[in-house]
Amino acid sequence: MSLIVILTGAGISAESGVESFRDEGGIWSRYDYREVATPEGFAANPTLVHEFYNDRRAQMQTVGPNAAHFALARLEQEFDGEVLTITQNIDDLHERAGTKNLVHMHGELGKALCVRCNTRLAWKDQLSMFDHCPNCGHTGCLRPDVVWFGESPYHMDIIEEALARASLYLSIGTSGNVYPAAMFVEEAARSGAHTVELNLEPSEISHQFNRTIKGPATEIVPRFVD
Ligand SMILES: CC(C)NC(=O)[C@H](Cc1c[nH]c2ccccc12)NC(=O)[C@H](CCCC/N=C(/NCCC(=O)O)S[C@H]1O[C@H](COP(=O)(O)OP(=O)(O)OC[C@H]2O[C@@H](n3cnc4c(N)ncnc43)[C@H](O)[C@@H]2O)[C@@H](O)[C@H]1O)NC(=O)OCc1ccccc1
């Protein structure tokens, strides 16, 4: 059975007020990703890393899904069971817009992971080295449940299986700088999928798509979906 596979990045949440990484004044222009988004950075300075994610987690309480998130939730409803949304984003705006068949390949801000017993916990507030794991009782063993550079993305089995039977592949609001996500268009094309990029600016991989649509996600995604 054919499948619509959608990949989203920071650009889909930009108009909700969630910063992107590489755009003008983006997150990586203020932080060195080696210090805050690598296991080595966390080992060297866990307090700095907790502060970085605590600020982004706090911001989640102040933003909401936009017209692009809602359009994708409508698309999923319309094509019941034939749509998979893969997001690189760690925010919860897709869920809050109503998308159900969703995988967070780079983790979630709203979860904490115990590095000792591998338990995952819903975590809404500040996280620090002084928190203890309710499962194994150890302290100083909780980290943000996000995938850092050099770590394996989550749900790659579900993702590979979906790309192998994709008939339509949409890439929305991502710059195509980070792997393996930037390779998904090639895999979808190999499965015979029609590939469309929806982005404010051309990305590193625009040339690999059958079609590119330029503009703000809140305008071009509802227009493409409805
Ligand atoms: C920098 C890069 C060169 N490095 C990598 O890719 C590395 C290393 C690597 C692996 N393979 C390679 C091959 C070649 C070279 C390097 C590598 N990859 C890894 O380490 C990955 C893990 C990477 C995950 C890192 N964690 C993130 N995030 C979580 C944390 C956090 O969020 O803090 S990455 C982070 O940046 C990524 C890219 O950001 P974008 O979402 O694209 O945002 P960006 O700001 O860049 O762009 C925004 C775009 O939106 C557009 N836009 C802006 N506003 C709007 C708007 N309003 N409307 C529409 N569009 C808009 C803009 O024009 C722009 O194009 C996202 O994935 C995001 O999650 N792990 C791995 O490969 O493990 C092995 C493996 C592989 C396969 C299978 C098993 C194991």
The ligand as an SDF file (V2000), in Angstrom:
LIG
                    3D

 80 86  0  0  0  0  0  0  0  0999 V2000
   26.1640   18.9680   10.8630 C   0  0  0  0  0  0  0  0  0  0  0  0
   26.1650   17.7240   10.0120 C   0  0  0  0  0  0  0  0  0  0  0  0
   27.1500   17.7620    8.9090 C   0  0  0  0  0  0  0  0  0  0  0  0
   26.4090   16.5530   10.8980 N   0  0  0  0  0  0  0  0  0  0  0  0
   25.6250   15.4890   10.7920 C   0  0  0  0  0  0  0  0  0  0  0  0
   24.7170   15.3820    9.9760 O   0  0  0  0  0  0  0  0  0  0  0  0
   25.8990   14.4210   11.8040 C   0  0  0  0  0  0  0  0  0  0  0  0
   27.1150   13.5970   11.3780 C   0  0  0  0  0  0  0  0  0  0  0  0
   26.9270   12.8490   10.1630 C   0  0  0  0  0  0  0  0  0  0  0  0
   26.3220   11.6490   10.0660 C   0  0  0  0  0  0  0  0  0  0  0  0
   26.3100   11.2480    8.7540 N   0  0  0  0  0  0  0  0  0  0  0  0
   26.9260   12.1810    8.0100 C   0  0  0  0  0  0  0  0  0  0  0  0
   27.1510   12.2280    6.6230 C   0  0  0  0  0  0  0  0  0  0  0  0
   27.7960   13.3110    6.1200 C   0  0  0  0  0  0  0  0  0  0  0  0
   28.2240   14.3370    7.0120 C   0  0  0  0  0  0  0  0  0  0  0  0
   27.9640   14.2830    8.3950 C   0  0  0  0  0  0  0  0  0  0  0  0
   27.3180   13.2090    8.8780 C   0  0  0  0  0  0  0  0  0  0  0  0
   24.7090   13.6030   12.0100 N   0  0  0  0  0  0  0  0  0  0  0  0
   24.5730   12.9740   13.2120 C   0  0  0  0  0  0  0  0  0  0  0  0
   25.4010   13.0040   14.1040 O   0  0  0  0  0  0  0  0  0  0  0  0
   23.2780   12.1800   13.3950 C   0  0  0  0  0  0  0  0  0  0  0  0
   22.3930   12.8040   14.5030 C   0  0  0  0  0  0  0  0  0  0  0  0
   22.0480   14.2250   14.1880 C   0  0  0  0  0  0  0  0  0  0  0  0
   21.0080   14.7440   15.1780 C   0  0  0  0  0  0  0  0  0  0  0  0
   21.4820   16.0010   15.8900 C   0  0  0  0  0  0  0  0  0  0  0  0
   20.3960   16.5940   16.6800 N   0  0  0  0  0  0  0  0  0  0  0  0
   19.6260   17.5720   16.2670 C   0  0  0  0  0  0  0  0  0  0  0  0
   18.5980   18.0720   17.0360 N   0  0  0  0  0  0  0  0  0  0  0  0
   18.3140   17.5200   18.3580 C   0  0  0  0  0  0  0  0  0  0  0  0
   18.9220   18.3630   19.3800 C   0  0  0  0  0  0  0  0  0  0  0  0
   18.3620   19.7570   19.3950 C   0  0  0  0  0  0  0  0  0  0  0  0
   17.3780   20.0690   18.7000 O   0  0  0  0  0  0  0  0  0  0  0  0
   18.9510   20.5300   20.1620 O   0  0  0  0  0  0  0  0  0  0  0  0
   19.9090   18.2140   14.6810 S   0  0  0  0  0  0  0  0  0  0  0  0
   18.9770   19.7010   14.5520 C   0  0  0  0  0  0  0  0  0  0  0  0
   19.4510   20.3720   13.4100 O   0  0  0  0  0  0  0  0  0  0  0  0
   18.8260   19.8040   12.2930 C   0  0  0  0  0  0  0  0  0  0  0  0
   18.7040   20.6820   11.1120 C   0  0  0  0  0  0  0  0  0  0  0  0
   17.9470   21.7340   11.3370 O   0  0  0  0  0  0  0  0  0  0  0  0
   16.6840   22.1550   10.4200 P   0  0  0  0  0  0  0  0  0  0  0  0
   15.5000   21.5930   11.0890 O   0  0  0  0  0  0  0  0  0  0  0  0
   16.8880   21.8430    8.9920 O   0  0  0  0  0  0  0  0  0  0  0  0
   16.7850   23.7050   10.7150 O   0  0  0  0  0  0  0  0  0  0  0  0
   17.7530   24.7770   10.0190 P   0  0  0  0  0  0  0  0  0  0  0  0
   17.7330   25.9350   10.9240 O   0  0  0  0  0  0  0  0  0  0  0  0
   19.0330   24.1870    9.6090 O   0  0  0  0  0  0  0  0  0  0  0  0
   16.9540   25.1270    8.6690 O   0  0  0  0  0  0  0  0  0  0  0  0
   15.6700   25.6880    8.7510 C   0  0  0  0  0  0  0  0  0  0  0  0
   15.1190   25.6440    7.3260 C   0  0  0  0  0  0  0  0  0  0  0  0
   13.7620   26.0900    7.3720 O   0  0  0  0  0  0  0  0  0  0  0  0
   13.5750   27.1260    6.4100 C   0  0  0  0  0  0  0  0  0  0  0  0
   12.5890   28.0650    6.9900 N   0  0  0  0  0  0  0  0  0  0  0  0
   12.8230   29.0240    7.9510 C   0  0  0  0  0  0  0  0  0  0  0  0
   11.6490   29.6670    8.2450 N   0  0  0  0  0  0  0  0  0  0  0  0
   10.6770   29.0690    7.4760 C   0  0  0  0  0  0  0  0  0  0  0  0
    9.2690   29.2840    7.3090 C   0  0  0  0  0  0  0  0  0  0  0  0
    8.6220   30.2230    7.9940 N   0  0  0  0  0  0  0  0  0  0  0  0
    8.5970   28.4970    6.4410 N   0  0  0  0  0  0  0  0  0  0  0  0
    9.2500   27.5170    5.7030 C   0  0  0  0  0  0  0  0  0  0  0  0
   10.5940   27.2640    5.8230 N   0  0  0  0  0  0  0  0  0  0  0  0
   11.2830   28.0370    6.6930 C   0  0  0  0  0  0  0  0  0  0  0  0
   14.9420   27.7620    6.1830 C   0  0  0  0  0  0  0  0  0  0  0  0
   15.0090   28.3110    4.8840 O   0  0  0  0  0  0  0  0  0  0  0  0
   15.8770   26.5490    6.3540 C   0  0  0  0  0  0  0  0  0  0  0  0
   16.0440   25.8600    5.1210 O   0  0  0  0  0  0  0  0  0  0  0  0
   17.5300   19.2650   12.7410 C   0  0  0  0  0  0  0  0  0  0  0  0
   17.6410   17.9170   12.4800 O   0  0  0  0  0  0  0  0  0  0  0  0
   17.5270   19.5110   14.2380 C   0  0  0  0  0  0  0  0  0  0  0  0
   16.9280   18.4450   14.8890 O   0  0  0  0  0  0  0  0  0  0  0  0
   23.5700   10.8420   13.8380 N   0  0  0  0  0  0  0  0  0  0  0  0
   24.0710    9.9240   12.9740 C   0  0  0  0  0  0  0  0  0  0  0  0
   24.2980   10.1740   11.8110 O   0  0  0  0  0  0  0  0  0  0  0  0
   24.2680    8.6670   13.5560 O   0  0  0  0  0  0  0  0  0  0  0  0
   24.7790    7.6290   12.6700 C   0  0  0  0  0  0  0  0  0  0  0  0
   23.5980    6.9000   12.1100 C   0  0  0  0  0  0  0  0  0  0  0  0
   23.1200    7.2320   10.8250 C   0  0  0  0  0  0  0  0  0  0  0  0
   22.0530    6.4980   10.2840 C   0  0  0  0  0  0  0  0  0  0  0  0
   21.4280    5.4950   11.0200 C   0  0  0  0  0  0  0  0  0  0  0  0
   21.9060    5.1920   12.3080 C   0  0  0  0  0  0  0  0  0  0  0  0
   23.0030    5.9170   12.8570 C   0  0  0  0  0  0  0  0  0  0  0  0
  1  2  1  0
  2  3  1  0
  2  4  1  0
  4  5  1  0
  5  6  2  0
  5  7  1  0
  7  8  1  0
  7 18  1  0
  8  9  1  0
  9 10  2  0
  9 17  1  0
 10 11  1  0
 11 12  1  0
 12 13  1  0
 12 17  2  0
 13 14  2  0
 14 15  1  0
 15 16  2  0
 16 17  1  0
 18 19  1  0
 19 20  2  0
 19 21  1  0
 21 22  1  0
 21 70  1  0
 22 23  1  0
 23 24  1  0
 24 25  1  0
 25 26  1  0
 26 27  2  0
 27 28  1  0
 27 34  1  0
 28 29  1  0
 29 30  1  0
 30 31  1  0
 31 32  2  0
 31 33  1  0
 34 35  1  0
 35 36  1  0
 35 68  1  0
 36 37  1  0
 37 38  1  0
 37 66  1  0
 38 39  1  0
 39 40  1  0
 40 41  2  0
 40 42  1  0
 40 43  1  0
 43 44  1  0
 44 45  2  0
 44 46  1  0
 44 47  1  0
 47 48  1  0
 48 49  1  0
 49 50  1  0
 49 64  1  0
 50 51  1  0
 51 52  1  0
 51 62  1  0
 52 53  1  0
 52 61  1  0
 53 54  2  0
 54 55  1  0
 55 56  1  0
 55 61  2  0
 56 57  1  0
 56 58  2  0
 58 59  1  0
 59 60  2  0
 60 61  1  0
 62 63  1  0
 62 64  1  0
 64 65  1  0
 66 67  1  0
 66 68  1  0
 68 69  1  0
 70 71  1  0
 71 72  2  0
 71 73  1  0
 73 74  1  0
 74 75  1  0
 75 76  1  0
 75 80  2  0
 76 77  2  0
 77 78  1  0
 78 79  2  0
 79 80  1  0
M  END
$$$$
